[in-house]
């Protein structure tokens, strides 16, 4: 049985019902909008975020209509941010398919992203899901702040480990924490349970992002060497930050100068990757990832063993072992 099958097992029926429920929220009288939303729906990923909402809900009670609304709201928000991110980053492919901005240009992509976001807001207001709306609104705010901090720091190249964690909490962990918190809220969990689930989601999100950052330093099957994409975008992530802390001022200045002036030079990028590996950056990042993964699992300590708890623990394990 695959990891994904184990994770999905307790919520198989809920995920089956979720798909038409989600699709129903996107109906429109605009033919072009229907074409684009159908394109998005046909190319959905593993749907980890709705799965987290349902698992969190089921761990703390009986799944209700509020759980479906919460999962839909999170997925609408997540999809909107991905569409907008592709426009901002001028990305023309996602998961091996053309992005919305590649097929229909940036203006339409931005408007479609706005549509997804507004549908989420309308759904939560129409169903009086104010508590969930507050959680999701806070996530949107923090995600925007995280992106702006990262852009600012990529210009100055003065990022510390503390700032790095602030960025990934806001950019990544806040949305995953919103999933698990919203799931608990949807079944009227008590404050301690809501806090536990929010902690689980945040620590899982941090581990998830560190894993993403490590991919930059792993051998790419197609090109036979690490991609160094973050370095090319002047993003200082945990492996590089740690390596810079371990070296002397002269070497640090040299590496930062290369990033500032030669970040598009493939040979120079590989030189930085070698520097990170030589200075223990990958080992340190792996240790930190495992530390946050364990914190996530520890957040579930007060719950009795069950198929749902096993699925959530497996979600943590999957996050650490995933290949992309």
C-alpha positions as CSV (number, residue, x, y, z in Angstrom):
1,X,0.0,0.0,0.0
2,X,1.5,3.4,-1.0
3,X,1.9,6.3,1.4
4,X,-0.8,8.3,-0.4
5,X,-3.2,5.3,-0.2
6,X,-2.6,5.1,3.6
7,X,-3.1,8.8,4.0
8,X,-6.4,8.8,1.9
9,X,-7.8,5.6,3.4
10,X,-9.8,7.1,6.3
11,X,-11.3,9.8,4.1
12,X,-11.8,8.0,0.8
13,X,-15.6,8.8,0.7
14,X,-15.1,12.4,1.8
15,X,-12.6,13.0,-1.0
16,X,-15.0,11.4,-3.5
17,X,-17.8,13.8,-2.4
18,X,-15.4,16.8,-2.2
19,X,-14.6,16.8,-6.0
20,X,-18.2,17.5,-7.2
21,X,-18.8,19.9,-4.3
22,X,-15.7,21.9,-5.2
23,X,-16.6,21.9,-8.9
24,X,-20.1,23.2,-8.1
25,X,-18.6,26.3,-6.5
26,X,-16.9,27.3,-9.7
27,X,-19.9,27.3,-12.0
28,X,-20.2,30.5,-14.0
29,X,-22.2,32.1,-16.8
30,X,-19.1,33.1,-18.6
31,X,-18.0,30.5,-21.2
32,X,-14.3,31.5,-21.1
33,X,-14.3,31.2,-17.3
34,X,-15.8,27.7,-17.5
35,X,-13.2,26.6,-20.0
36,X,-10.4,27.8,-17.8
37,X,-11.8,26.4,-14.5
38,X,-12.3,23.1,-16.2
39,X,-8.7,23.2,-17.4
40,X,-7.6,23.9,-13.8
41,X,-9.8,21.1,-12.4
42,X,-8.4,18.5,-14.8
43,X,-4.9,19.3,-13.8
44,X,-5.3,19.3,-10.0
45,X,-2.4,17.8,-7.9
46,X,-2.6,15.3,-5.0
47,X,-5.0,17.6,-3.1
48,X,-3.0,17.4,0.1
49,X,-4.7,20.5,1.5
50,X,-8.3,19.2,1.4
51,X,-7.0,15.9,2.7
52,X,-5.4,17.7,5.7
53,X,-8.7,19.5,6.4
54,X,-10.7,16.2,6.4
55,X,-8.1,14.3,8.4
56,X,-8.0,17.0,11.0
57,X,-11.8,17.2,11.1
58,X,-12.1,13.4,11.5
59,X,-9.5,13.2,14.2
60,X,-11.5,15.6,16.3
61,X,-15.1,14.7,15.5
62,X,-17.6,13.8,12.8
63,X,-17.2,15.4,9.4
64,X,-19.9,18.0,8.6
65,X,-20.9,20.2,5.7
66,X,-18.7,22.8,7.4
67,X,-15.7,20.5,6.7
68,X,-16.5,20.5,3.0
69,X,-16.8,24.2,3.0
70,X,-13.5,24.6,4.8
71,X,-11.7,22.3,2.4
72,X,-13.2,24.2,-0.6
73,X,-12.3,27.6,0.8
74,X,-8.7,26.4,1.4
75,X,-8.4,24.9,-2.1
76,X,-9.9,28.0,-3.8
77,X,-7.4,30.2,-2.0
78,X,-4.5,27.8,-2.7
79,X,-5.4,27.7,-6.4
80,X,-5.7,31.5,-6.6
81,X,-2.3,32.0,-5.1
82,X,-0.7,29.4,-7.5
83,X,-2.3,31.2,-10.5
84,X,-1.1,34.6,-9.3
85,X,2.4,33.2,-8.5
86,X,2.8,32.0,-12.0
87,X,2.0,35.5,-13.3
88,X,4.5,37.1,-10.9
89,X,7.2,34.6,-11.6
90,X,6.5,34.5,-15.3
91,X,6.2,30.7,-15.1
92,X,4.7,29.0,-18.1
93,X,4.5,25.5,-16.8
94,X,3.1,23.9,-13.6
95,X,3.2,20.1,-12.9
96,X,4.2,19.5,-16.5
97,X,1.3,21.4,-18.1
98,X,1.0,25.0,-19.4
99,X,0.1,27.6,-16.8
100,X,-3.0,29.8,-17.1
101,X,-0.9,32.8,-18.0
102,X,0.9,30.8,-20.7
103,X,-2.3,29.8,-22.5
104,X,-4.5,32.9,-21.8
105,X,-2.0,35.7,-20.9
106,X,-1.4,37.4,-17.6
107,X,-4.4,39.7,-17.5
108,X,-6.9,36.8,-17.8
109,X,-4.8,34.7,-15.3
110,X,-4.9,37.5,-12.7
111,X,-8.7,37.8,-13.1
112,X,-9.2,34.1,-12.9
113,X,-7.1,34.0,-9.7
114,X,-9.3,36.9,-8.3
115,X,-12.4,34.9,-9.3
116,X,-11.2,31.8,-7.3
117,X,-10.5,34.0,-4.3
118,X,-13.8,35.9,-4.4
119,X,-15.7,32.6,-4.7
120,X,-14.0,31.4,-1.6
121,X,-15.0,34.6,0.3
122,X,-18.6,34.4,-1.0
123,X,-18.9,30.8,0.0
124,X,-17.7,31.4,3.6
125,X,-20.0,34.4,4.0
126,X,-23.0,32.7,2.4
127,X,-22.7,29.8,4.8
128,X,-21.7,31.9,7.8
129,X,-18.3,30.3,8.2
130,X,-16.8,33.4,9.8
131,X,-14.2,31.5,12.0
132,X,-12.8,29.7,9.0
133,X,-12.8,32.9,7.0
134,X,-10.7,34.6,9.7
135,X,-8.2,31.7,9.6
136,X,-7.9,31.8,5.8
137,X,-7.8,35.6,5.7
138,X,-4.9,35.6,8.1
139,X,-3.2,33.0,5.9
140,X,-3.5,35.2,2.9
141,X,-2.1,38.2,4.7
142,X,0.9,36.2,6.0
143,X,1.6,34.6,2.6
144,X,1.7,38.0,1.0
145,X,4.0,39.4,3.7
146,X,6.3,36.3,3.4
147,X,6.7,36.8,-0.4
148,X,7.5,40.5,0.1
149,X,10.0,39.9,2.8
150,X,11.7,37.3,0.5
151,X,11.8,39.8,-2.4
152,X,13.3,42.4,-0.1
153,X,15.9,40.1,1.3
154,X,16.9,38.7,-2.2
155,X,17.9,42.3,-3.1
156,X,19.9,42.9,0.1
157,X,21.2,39.3,0.6
158,X,21.2,39.9,4.3
159,X,18.9,37.0,5.4
160,X,19.5,35.3,8.7
161,X,18.3,31.9,9.8
162,X,15.7,33.7,12.0
163,X,14.4,35.7,9.0
164,X,14.4,32.5,6.9
165,X,12.1,30.8,9.3
166,X,9.8,33.9,9.5
167,X,9.6,33.8,5.7
168,X,8.7,30.1,5.4
169,X,6.3,30.2,8.3
170,X,4.4,33.0,6.4
171,X,4.8,31.7,2.8
172,X,4.2,28.0,3.4
173,X,3.4,26.9,6.9
174,X,0.6,29.3,7.5
175,X,-1.6,27.8,4.8
176,X,-1.0,24.2,5.9
177,X,-1.7,25.3,9.5
178,X,-4.9,26.9,8.2
179,X,-5.9,23.5,6.7
180,X,-5.5,21.6,10.0
181,X,-7.0,24.4,12.1
182,X,-10.0,24.9,9.8
183,X,-10.6,21.1,9.9
184,X,-10.7,21.1,13.7
185,X,-12.9,24.3,13.7
186,X,-15.4,22.6,11.3
187,X,-16.3,19.9,13.9
188,X,-16.4,22.3,16.9
189,X,-13.2,21.0,18.5
190,X,-12.1,22.5,21.8
191,X,-9.4,25.1,22.1
192,X,-6.7,22.6,23.0
193,X,-7.5,20.4,20.0
194,X,-7.5,23.5,17.7
195,X,-4.2,24.5,19.1
196,X,-2.7,21.0,18.6
197,X,-3.9,20.8,15.0
198,X,-2.6,24.3,14.2
199,X,0.8,23.3,15.7
200,X,0.8,20.1,13.6
201,X,0.1,22.0,10.4
202,X,2.7,24.7,11.0
203,X,5.5,22.3,11.9
204,X,4.5,20.1,8.9
205,X,4.6,23.1,6.7
206,X,8.1,24.1,7.9
207,X,9.4,20.6,7.3
208,X,7.7,20.6,3.8
209,X,9.5,23.9,2.8
210,X,12.9,22.8,4.0
211,X,12.5,19.7,1.9
212,X,11.6,21.9,-1.1
213,X,14.8,23.9,-0.5
214,X,16.9,20.7,-0.4
215,X,15.6,19.7,-3.8
216,X,17.7,22.6,-5.2
217,X,20.9,20.8,-4.2
218,X,19.9,17.3,-5.3
219,X,20.9,15.8,-8.7
220,X,18.3,16.4,-11.4
221,X,17.6,13.3,-13.5
222,X,17.3,15.3,-16.7
223,X,20.4,17.4,-16.5
224,X,22.5,15.2,-14.2
225,X,23.3,17.9,-11.6
226,X,21.5,20.1,-9.1
227,X,19.3,22.8,-10.6
228,X,20.3,25.7,-8.2
229,X,17.1,27.5,-9.1
230,X,16.9,29.3,-5.8
231,X,20.4,30.6,-6.2
232,X,19.6,31.8,-9.7
233,X,16.7,33.7,-8.2
234,X,19.0,35.1,-5.4
235,X,17.0,33.3,-2.7
236,X,19.0,32.4,0.3
237,X,17.6,29.2,1.8
238,X,18.6,27.2,4.9
239,X,21.4,25.1,3.4
240,X,23.2,28.2,2.1
241,X,22.5,30.3,5.1
242,X,24.1,27.7,7.4
243,X,27.1,27.3,5.1
244,X,27.6,31.0,5.1
245,X,27.5,31.1,8.9
246,X,30.2,28.4,9.1
247,X,32.7,30.1,6.9
248,X,35.0,33.2,7.4
249,X,34.2,36.7,6.4
250,X,36.3,36.6,3.2
251,X,34.7,33.5,1.9
252,X,31.3,34.8,2.8
253,X,31.8,38.0,0.9
254,X,33.0,36.0,-2.1
255,X,30.0,33.8,-2.2
256,X,27.6,36.7,-1.7
257,X,29.3,38.6,-4.6
258,X,28.9,35.6,-6.9
259,X,25.2,35.4,-6.0
260,X,24.7,39.1,-6.5
261,X,26.6,39.4,-9.8
262,X,26.8,35.9,-11.3
263,X,23.6,34.1,-10.2
264,X,22.7,33.4,-13.8
265,X,26.1,31.8,-14.6
266,X,25.6,28.0,-14.5
267,X,29.2,27.3,-13.6
268,X,29.2,29.8,-10.7
269,X,25.9,28.4,-9.4
270,X,27.5,24.9,-9.3
271,X,30.4,26.4,-7.4
272,X,28.0,27.7,-4.7
273,X,26.3,24.3,-4.5
274,X,29.7,22.7,-3.9
275,X,30.4,25.3,-1.2
276,X,27.1,24.5,0.5
277,X,27.8,20.8,0.4
278,X,31.4,21.2,1.7
279,X,30.3,23.3,4.6
280,X,27.6,21.0,6.0
281,X,24.6,22.9,4.7
282,X,22.6,19.9,3.5
283,X,23.2,17.9,6.7
284,X,22.1,20.8,8.8
285,X,19.0,21.4,6.8
286,X,18.1,17.7,6.9
287,X,18.5,17.7,10.7
288,X,16.2,20.8,11.0
289,X,13.6,19.3,8.7
290,X,13.5,16.1,10.8
291,X,13.3,18.2,14.0
292,X,10.2,20.0,12.7
293,X,8.7,16.8,11.4
294,X,9.0,15.3,15.0
295,X,7.4,18.4,16.4
296,X,4.4,17.9,14.1
297,X,4.1,14.2,15.3
298,X,4.4,15.3,18.9
299,X,1.4,17.6,18.4
300,X,-0.7,14.4,18.0
301,X,0.5,12.8,21.3
302,X,-2.8,13.5,23.1
303,X,-4.9,11.6,20.5
304,X,-5.6,7.9,20.8
305,X,-4.1,5.6,18.1
306,X,-6.5,5.4,15.1
307,X,-6.5,5.0,11.3
308,X,-6.7,8.8,11.0
309,X,-3.8,9.5,13.4
310,X,-1.7,6.9,11.4
311,X,-2.6,8.8,8.2
312,X,-1.4,12.1,9.6
313,X,1.8,10.6,10.8
314,X,2.2,9.1,7.4
315,X,1.7,12.5,5.9
316,X,4.7,13.7,7.8
317,X,6.7,10.8,6.7
318,X,5.6,11.3,3.1
319,X,6.7,15.0,3.3
320,X,10.2,14.0,4.2
321,X,10.5,11.2,1.6
322,X,8.8,12.8,-1.4
323,X,10.8,13.1,-4.6
324,X,9.3,16.4,-5.9
